[in-house]
């Protein structure tokens, strides 16, 4: 039981490049989330998926897209990376109706040059 | 999003010490949560609080939901080296907002 896994752990991009961050959970959770973590700031929600087939914008969605591929997987895509997207990205999941109890992955550290 | 002020920003602990940190909000919350993040890992939920005045413990950790519903406190008793890390508070009204964290390190 791996919990929430994220790939890659580290990534360096040049401005304008695109990439997809992958997230998978094996806890049969309905809800999944993408956050970014920046120095001196709390986690900020980018997008979330309350259940398979649905996605909604969070606090900071601009510059990102998401896909809830199936119940297990929720990917985050940067179509044209910008230096302002340099951050640590966390994926999380929770059971339906238990959004306070979120289980986080280990994070992806992204640097955009 | 909501403004959560977490203090102190950082602290040093000595083994055996009791330490405290707190979180205040400009708005009323229905839920307060405390997470810990170890280096290179994601946050892990420590304690969840759902009622004003509630006091909840998890081992050596005790957290309280302030009676004004605008603040919460976390105490760690008898610190040990593995208590180092970043502690985050989070509060929920219609959405979840996170504080910037308190970094706990061991005093040399």
Interface residues (C-beta under 8 A of the other chain):
Chain A: X4 X40 X41 X42 X43 X44 X45 X59 X90 X92 X99 X100 X101 X102 X103 X104 X105 X106 X107
Chain B: X1 X4 X6 X31 X33 X40 X41 X42 X43 X44 X45 X48 X88 X90 X92 X95 X96 X97 X98 X99 X100 X101
